[in-house]
Amino acid sequence: MLAVGRRADVVAPGLLAAAALPSLRERRGAIVNVTSTFGHRPAPGAAHRGASKAALEHLTRSWALELAADGARLNAVAPGPTESGALAAAGLSPEVVEQVKRAEVARVPLGRRGGPEEVAAWVVRLADPAAGWVTGQVLAVDGGMALT
């Protein structure tokens, strides 16, 4: 069973998609879900997070098939380690935060953590009507981490 906090990773996007469905169909719109590298890459201690993100990736692909006839598109972005306040907000000490960041960078082929603006740029690109031929995709924005 998924941990309580992880169920929201699946339930919330489902509720939002359901609420947006009339507008999606009317406007032939797009949804871009945000998953994680852990949705398709296992990691010790990340089983529940990975399972919830894998579920969201599967939902993204399934919804893309279900809504394609209506012209609606669904894609996802799967960020790797990205600079944010999440580690500190989790209650980790500054020393542990730096240790986690160093360990993450060591697994990223490009040798650094991503910036939130780098992830956001791909969300915007996938939502853009100019990407109208793209649906059901999960784009790893992770500095190559999914390759390792």
MDAnalysis code that builds the backbone (N, CA, C; Angstrom):
import MDAnalysis as mda
import numpy as np

u = mda.Universe.empty(444, n_residues=148, atom_resindex=np.repeat(np.arange(148), 3), trajectory=True)
u.add_TopologyAttr("name", ["N", "CA", "C"] * 148)
u.add_TopologyAttr("resid", np.arange(1, 149))
u.add_TopologyAttr("resname", ["MET", "LEU", "ALA", "VAL", "GLY", "ARG", "ARG", "ALA", "ASP", "VAL", "VAL", "ALA", "PRO", "GLY", "LEU", "LEU", "ALA", "ALA", "ALA", "ALA", "LEU", "PRO", "SER", "LEU", "ARG", "GLU", "ARG", "ARG", "GLY", "ALA", "ILE", "VAL", "ASN", "VAL", "THR", "SER", "THR", "PHE", "GLY", "HIS", "ARG", "PRO", "ALA", "PRO", "GLY", "ALA", "ALA", "HIS", "ARG", "GLY", "ALA", "SER", "LYS", "ALA", "ALA", "LEU", "GLU", "HIS", "LEU", "THR", "ARG", "SER", "TRP", "ALA", "LEU", "GLU", "LEU", "ALA", "ALA", "ASP", "GLY", "ALA", "ARG", "LEU", "ASN", "ALA", "VAL", "ALA", "PRO", "GLY", "PRO", "THR", "GLU", "SER", "GLY", "ALA", "LEU", "ALA", "ALA", "ALA", "GLY", "LEU", "SER", "PRO", "GLU", "VAL", "VAL", "GLU", "GLN", "VAL", "LYS", "ARG", "ALA", "GLU", "VAL", "ALA", "ARG", "VAL", "PRO", "LEU", "GLY", "ARG", "ARG", "GLY", "GLY", "PRO", "GLU", "GLU", "VAL", "ALA", "ALA", "TRP", "VAL", "VAL", "ARG", "LEU", "ALA", "ASP", "PRO", "ALA", "ALA", "GLY", "TRP", "VAL", "THR", "GLY", "GLN", "VAL", "LEU", "ALA", "VAL", "ASP", "GLY", "GLY", "MET", "ALA", "LEU", "THR"])
u.atoms.positions = np.array([
    [0.839, -1.189, 0.000],
    [0.000, 0.000, 0.000],
    [0.878, 1.245, 0.000],
    [0.496, 2.242, -0.758],
    [1.273, 3.473, -0.815],
    [1.133, 4.258, 0.477],
    [2.202, 4.888, 0.863],
    [2.153, 5.759, 2.031],
    [1.135, 6.862, 1.772],
    [0.533, 7.357, 2.831],
    [-0.553, 8.338, 2.709],
    [-0.151, 9.534, 1.850],
    [1.011, 10.108, 2.087],
    [1.447, 11.278, 1.324],
    [1.649, 10.988, -0.143],
    [1.966, 9.757, -0.484],
    [2.219, 9.383, -1.865],
    [0.937, 9.144, -2.634],
    [-0.133, 8.777, -1.970],
    [-1.412, 8.595, -2.673],
    [-1.835, 9.893, -3.346],
    [-1.500, 11.018, -2.740],
    [-1.847, 12.314, -3.329],
    [-1.157, 12.521, -4.671],
    [0.010, 11.869, -4.870],
    [0.712, 11.967, -6.155],
    [-0.136, 11.423, -7.295],
    [-1.075, 10.541, -6.983],
    [-1.929, 9.911, -7.989],
    [-3.327, 10.510, -7.957],
    [-3.874, 10.689, -6.763],
    [-5.257, 11.151, -6.614],
    [-5.422, 12.596, -7.082],
    [-4.542, 13.481, -6.668],
    [-4.686, 14.897, -7.016],
    [-4.678, 15.137, -8.529],
    [-3.726, 14.576, -9.286],
    [-3.784, 14.774, -10.742],
    [-5.054, 14.202, -11.364],
    [-5.550, 13.105, -10.827],
    [-6.797, 12.531, -11.339],
    [-7.982, 13.455, -11.116],
    [-8.053, 14.040, -9.937],
    [-9.139, 14.980, -9.640],
    [-9.030, 16.237, -10.503],
    [-7.820, 16.731, -10.676],
    [-7.621, 17.920, -11.521],
    [-7.963, 17.640, -12.978],
    [-7.548, 16.483, -13.476],
    [-7.854, 16.124, -14.868],
    [-9.355, 15.998, -15.064],
    [-10.038, 15.385, -14.103],
    [-11.496, 15.242, -14.205],
    [-12.168, 16.604, -14.232],
    [-11.694, 17.520, -13.391],
    [-12.282, 18.867, -13.358],
    [-12.011, 19.630, -14.656],
    [-10.859, 19.379, -15.269],
    [-10.485, 20.091, -16.495],
    [-11.055, 19.454, -17.756],
    [-11.620, 18.267, -17.650],
    [-12.031, 17.503, -18.825],
    [-12.946, 18.268, -19.789],
    [-13.997, 18.948, -19.322],
    [-14.836, 19.673, -20.284],
    [-14.050, 20.722, -21.083],
    [-13.194, 21.465, -20.403],
    [-12.396, 22.484, -21.073],
    [-11.354, 21.856, -21.997],
    [-10.752, 20.758, -21.552],
    [-9.774, 20.053, -22.388],
    [-10.395, 19.640, -23.716],
    [-11.584, 19.068, -23.623],
    [-12.258, 18.608, -24.843],
    [-12.670, 19.786, -25.728],
    [-13.201, 20.806, -25.114],
    [-13.673, 21.967, -25.871],
    [-12.530, 22.683, -26.577],
    [-11.418, 22.833, -25.887],
    [-10.299, 23.609, -26.423],
    [-9.194, 22.752, -27.032],
    [-9.386, 21.423, -26.999],
    [-8.342, 20.517, -27.468],
    [-7.036, 20.842, -26.751],
    [-7.141, 20.913, -25.425],
    [-6.044, 21.361, -24.583],
    [-5.046, 20.285, -24.210],
    [-4.187, 20.641, -23.271],
    [-3.101, 19.755, -22.864],
    [-2.931, 19.777, -21.351],
    [-2.550, 18.637, -20.822],
    [-2.140, 18.507, -19.429],
    [-0.711, 18.010, -19.437],
    [0.116, 18.588, -18.575],
    [1.481, 18.109, -18.387],
    [1.626, 17.755, -16.909],
    [1.712, 16.471, -16.639],
    [1.921, 16.005, -15.269],
    [3.406, 16.065, -14.939],
    [3.710, 16.181, -13.655],
    [5.100, 16.177, -13.205],
    [5.307, 14.925, -12.369],
    [6.181, 14.046, -12.871],
    [6.463, 12.805, -12.171],
    [7.858, 12.926, -11.556],
    [8.717, 12.000, -11.809],
    [10.070, 12.017, -11.260],
    [10.877, 10.938, -11.958],
    [12.183, 11.095, -11.958],
    [13.044, 10.040, -12.452],
    [12.730, 8.734, -11.736],
    [12.303, 8.813, -10.477],
    [12.006, 7.615, -9.702],
    [10.740, 6.901, -10.179],
    [10.000, 7.482, -11.108],
    [8.856, 6.804, -11.685],
    [9.249, 5.682, -12.628],
    [10.470, 5.717, -13.115],
    [10.937, 4.682, -14.039],
    [12.345, 4.188, -13.697],
    [12.854, 4.582, -12.526],
    [14.201, 4.188, -12.109],
    [14.169, 3.904, -10.615],
    [14.395, 2.662, -10.205],
    [14.328, 2.353, -8.781],
    [15.487, 2.976, -8.002],
    [15.226, 3.233, -6.733],
    [16.265, 3.761, -5.845],
    [15.980, 3.275, -4.428],
    [17.007, 2.917, -3.696],
    [16.809, 2.492, -2.313],
    [16.121, 3.586, -1.504],
    [15.145, 3.204, -0.738],
    [14.432, 4.153, 0.120],
    [13.379, 4.981, -0.592],
    [13.170, 4.731, -1.872],
    [12.213, 5.535, -2.637],
    [11.090, 4.683, -3.216],
    [10.805, 3.544, -2.613],
    [9.800, 2.629, -3.166],
    [8.425, 3.269, -3.278],
    [7.952, 3.887, -2.215],
    [6.613, 4.485, -2.262],
    [6.558, 5.666, -3.223],
    [7.590, 6.497, -3.182],
    [7.627, 7.635, -4.107],
    [7.681, 7.142, -5.542],
    [8.536, 6.175, -5.807],
    [8.659, 5.628, -7.153],
    [7.372, 4.991, -7.639],
    [6.696, 4.262, -6.762],
    [5.440, 3.610, -7.145],
    [4.373, 4.643, -7.489],
    [4.303, 5.714, -6.714],
    [3.285, 6.727, -6.998],
    [3.600, 7.473, -8.292],
    [4.872, 7.741, -8.543],
    [5.248, 8.431, -9.779],
    [5.079, 7.510, -10.994],
    [5.379, 6.216, -10.847],
    [5.146, 5.257, -11.932],
    [3.658, 5.177, -12.243],
    [2.818, 5.228, -11.215],
    [1.369, 5.212, -11.424],
    [0.939, 6.449, -12.210],
    [1.499, 7.605, -11.878],
    [1.145, 8.827, -12.602],
    [1.630, 8.763, -14.055],
    [2.780, 8.163, -14.298],
    [3.246, 8.000, -15.679],
    [2.291, 7.096, -16.456],
    [1.827, 6.026, -15.825],
    [0.880, 5.125, -16.484],
    [-0.451, 5.839, -16.737],
    [-0.924, 6.584, -15.770],
    [-2.155, 7.355, -15.966],
    [-1.998, 8.335, -17.129],
    [-0.859, 8.995, -17.203],
    [-0.605, 9.949, -18.291],
    [-0.752, 9.262, -19.647],
    [-0.127, 8.107, -19.807],
    [-0.197, 7.389, -21.083],
    [-1.615, 6.891, -21.374],
    [-2.277, 6.369, -20.343],
    [-3.643, 5.858, -20.525],
    [-4.605, 6.981, -20.884],
    [-4.518, 8.095, -20.156],
    [-5.397, 9.226, -20.455],
    [-5.115, 9.773, -21.850],
    [-3.845, 9.763, -22.270],
    [-3.507, 10.228, -23.621],
    [-4.255, 9.403, -24.662],
    [-4.317, 8.104, -24.472],
    [-5.066, 7.245, -25.391],
    [-6.563, 7.526, -25.320],
    [-7.071, 7.639, -24.106],
    [-8.508, 7.840, -23.917],
    [-8.997, 9.170, -24.489],
    [-8.180, 10.200, -24.430],
    [-8.626, 11.539, -24.823],
    [-8.131, 11.978, -26.195],
    [-7.354, 11.138, -26.860],
    [-6.815, 11.510, -28.172],
    [-7.918, 11.815, -29.177],
    [-8.995, 11.060, -29.165],
    [-10.089, 11.289, -30.117],
    [-10.732, 12.655, -29.915],
    [-10.605, 13.198, -28.708],
    [-11.144, 14.529, -28.418],
    [-10.139, 15.640, -28.707],
    [-8.938, 15.252, -29.151],
    [-7.912, 16.243, -29.459],
    [-7.157, 16.737, -28.240],
    [-7.423, 16.164, -27.067],
    [-6.705, 16.559, -25.860],
    [-5.395, 15.779, -25.784],
    [-4.367, 16.414, -25.252],
    [-3.056, 15.780, -25.142],
    [-2.633, 15.704, -23.684],
    [-1.996, 14.605, -23.341],
    [-1.459, 14.431, -21.992],
    [-0.036, 13.935, -22.086],
    [0.860, 14.625, -21.399],
    [2.266, 14.265, -21.343],
    [2.743, 14.465, -19.915],
    [3.963, 14.079, -19.659],
    [4.550, 14.276, -18.333],
    [6.014, 14.641, -18.472],
    [6.490, 15.351, -17.483],
    [7.900, 15.669, -17.345],
    [8.379, 14.936, -16.103],
    [9.512, 14.252, -16.227],
    [10.079, 13.493, -15.109],
    [11.422, 14.098, -14.720],
    [11.404, 15.052, -13.801],
    [12.660, 15.692, -13.400],
    [13.539, 14.764, -12.574],
    [14.832, 14.967, -12.726],
    [15.796, 14.349, -11.837],
    [16.077, 15.308, -10.695],
    [17.219, 15.173, -10.035],
    [17.543, 16.061, -8.925],
    [17.522, 17.523, -9.363],
    [16.687, 18.292, -8.709],
    [16.468, 19.687, -9.076],
    [16.606, 20.570, -7.839],
    [17.260, 21.689, -7.994],
    [17.411, 22.619, -6.874],
    [16.048, 23.114, -6.407],
    [15.799, 22.967, -5.135],
    [14.572, 23.470, -4.522],
    [14.788, 23.447, -3.020],
    [13.817, 23.866, -2.292],
    [13.906, 23.830, -0.839],
    [13.356, 22.553, -0.246],
    [13.090, 21.528, -1.078],
    [12.423, 20.317, -0.609],
    [13.231, 19.557, 0.439],
    [14.527, 19.458, 0.255],
    [15.328, 18.703, 1.214],
    [15.327, 19.379, 2.588],
    [15.495, 20.682, 2.610],
    [15.461, 21.405, 3.880],
    [14.060, 21.357, 4.490],
    [13.038, 21.453, 3.625],
    [11.652, 21.410, 4.121],
    [11.319, 20.045, 4.718],
    [12.047, 19.006, 4.299],
    [11.839, 17.666, 4.849],
    [12.446, 17.543, 6.247],
    [13.083, 18.605, 6.714],
    [13.645, 18.596, 8.058],
    [15.077, 18.110, 8.141],
    [15.726, 17.972, 6.991],
    [17.112, 17.523, 6.990],
    [18.043, 18.654, 7.421],
    [19.089, 18.298, 8.116],
    [20.065, 19.310, 8.531],
    [20.815, 19.807, 7.299],
    [21.402, 21.000, 7.384],
    [22.174, 21.512, 6.245],
    [23.290, 20.554, 5.817],
    [23.909, 19.870, 6.783],
    [24.974, 18.921, 6.450],
    [24.422, 17.746, 5.650],
    [23.270, 17.216, 6.054],
    [22.663, 16.090, 5.354],
    [22.175, 16.528, 3.975],
    [21.618, 17.728, 3.886],
    [21.181, 18.251, 2.585],
    [22.359, 18.270, 1.619],
    [23.506, 18.755, 2.056],
    [24.686, 18.805, 1.181],
    [25.165, 17.405, 0.821],
    [25.084, 16.483, 1.766],
    [25.484, 15.095, 1.492],
    [24.571, 14.476, 0.437],
    [23.268, 14.691, 0.550],
    [22.306, 14.162, -0.429],
    [22.567, 14.774, -1.798],
    [22.781, 16.082, -1.831],
    [23.036, 16.754, -3.105],
    [24.298, 16.216, -3.778],
    [25.361, 16.008, -3.001],
    [26.602, 15.468, -3.583],
    [26.370, 14.066, -4.144],
    [25.626, 13.245, -3.411],
    [25.344, 11.880, -3.869],
    [24.504, 11.896, -5.143],
    [23.545, 12.817, -5.209],
    [22.720, 12.912, -6.422],
    [23.553, 13.351, -7.617],
    [24.361, 14.358, -7.435],
    [25.195, 14.868, -8.527],
    [26.125, 13.775, -9.045],
    [26.590, 12.919, -8.164],
    [27.484, 11.833, -8.573],
    [26.785, 10.852, -9.507],
    [25.451, 10.782, -9.476],
    [24.702, 9.855, -10.340],
    [24.203, 10.523, -11.621],
    [24.400, 11.826, -11.767],
    [23.907, 12.556, -12.945],
    [25.042, 12.710, -13.952],
    [24.894, 12.128, -15.150],
    [25.960, 12.237, -16.140],
    [26.402, 13.667, -16.452],
    [25.488, 14.620, -16.452],
    [25.889, 16.004, -16.721],
    [26.548, 16.665, -15.511],
    [26.595, 15.962, -14.380],
    [27.382, 16.409, -13.238],
    [26.832, 17.567, -12.436],
    [25.527, 17.763, -12.467],
    [24.937, 18.853, -11.663],
    [23.459, 18.589, -11.436],
    [22.895, 19.297, -10.481],
    [21.455, 19.278, -10.251],
    [20.826, 20.269, -11.231],
    [19.604, 20.002, -11.614],
    [18.908, 20.893, -12.536],
    [18.342, 22.110, -11.818],
    [17.999, 23.097, -12.609],
    [17.335, 24.285, -12.065],
    [15.838, 24.185, -12.316],
    [15.025, 24.727, -11.427],
    [13.579, 24.659, -11.628],
    [13.143, 25.260, -12.963],
    [13.871, 26.264, -13.432],
    [13.522, 26.894, -14.710],
    [13.744, 25.931, -15.880],
    [14.685, 25.003, -15.741],
    [14.931, 24.023, -16.800],
    [13.781, 23.025, -16.908],
    [13.214, 22.652, -15.783],
    [12.055, 21.760, -15.780],
    [10.828, 22.518, -16.282],
    [10.626, 23.721, -15.780],
    [9.467, 24.525, -16.168],
    [9.441, 24.790, -17.673],
    [10.606, 24.982, -18.271],
    [10.661, 25.248, -19.715],
    [10.065, 24.087, -20.505],
    [10.304, 22.849, -20.064],
    [9.757, 21.693, -20.768],
    [8.271, 21.522, -20.514],
    [7.818, 21.895, -19.339],
    [6.366, 21.873, -19.069],
    [5.673, 22.826, -20.036],
    [6.218, 24.021, -20.166],
    [5.645, 25.025, -21.068],
    [5.679, 24.529, -22.517],
    [6.801, 23.932, -22.932],
    [6.915, 23.432, -24.312],
    [5.878, 22.353, -24.607],
    [5.690, 21.431, -23.667],
    [4.727, 20.346, -23.902],
    [3.285, 20.831, -23.864],
    [3.031, 21.899, -23.125],
    [1.678, 22.450, -23.062],
    [1.360, 23.326, -24.275],
    [2.364, 23.804, -24.959],
    [2.203, 24.705, -26.095],
    [1.462, 24.004, -27.242],
    [0.486, 24.672, -27.855],
    [-0.201, 24.081, -29.012],
    [0.753, 23.687, -30.149],
    [1.938, 24.312, -30.204],
    [2.917, 23.945, -31.230],
    [3.414, 22.513, -31.044],
    [3.198, 21.935, -29.866],
    [3.576, 20.541, -29.612],
    [2.366, 19.629, -29.828],
    [1.478, 20.040, -30.707],
    [0.219, 19.346, -30.929],
    [0.316, 17.926, -31.440],
    [1.500, 17.478, -31.830],
    [1.670, 16.128, -32.335],
    [2.303, 15.221, -31.270],
    [2.430, 15.728, -30.049],
    [3.071, 14.991, -28.963],
    [2.034, 14.676, -27.894],
    [1.832, 13.393, -27.629],
    [0.936, 12.972, -26.554],
    [1.375, 11.622, -26.015],
    [1.103, 11.403, -24.737],
    [1.423, 10.136, -24.099],
    [2.895, 9.934, -23.794],
    [3.658, 11.003, -23.774],
    [5.095, 10.900, -23.555],
    [5.476, 11.296, -22.130],
    [6.519, 10.661, -21.635],
    [7.120, 11.031, -20.359],
    [8.547, 11.450, -20.679],
    [8.826, 12.725, -20.545],
    [10.128, 13.284, -20.899],
    [11.014, 13.386, -19.664],
    [12.126, 12.666, -19.660],
    [13.082, 12.747, -18.557],
    [13.889, 14.024, -18.711],
    [13.767, 14.909, -17.738],
    [14.539, 16.144, -17.694],
    [15.440, 15.979, -16.467],
    [16.534, 15.223, -16.671],
    [17.278, 14.738, -15.516],
    [18.791, 14.714, -15.702],
    [19.311, 15.450, -16.670],
    [20.750, 15.473, -16.883],
    [21.335, 14.142, -17.283],
    [20.484, 13.237, -17.775],
    [20.931, 11.924, -18.206],
    [20.860, 10.857, -17.126],
    [20.317, 11.190, -15.967],
    [20.264, 10.236, -14.853],
    [19.534, 8.951, -15.216],
    [18.498, 9.031, -16.043],
    [17.739, 7.833, -16.421],
    [18.580, 6.876, -17.248],
    [19.701, 7.330, -17.773],
    [20.579, 6.483, -18.582],
    [21.481, 5.600, -17.740],
    [21.597, 5.915, -16.468],
    [22.539, 5.180, -15.612],
    [21.839, 4.101, -14.820],
])
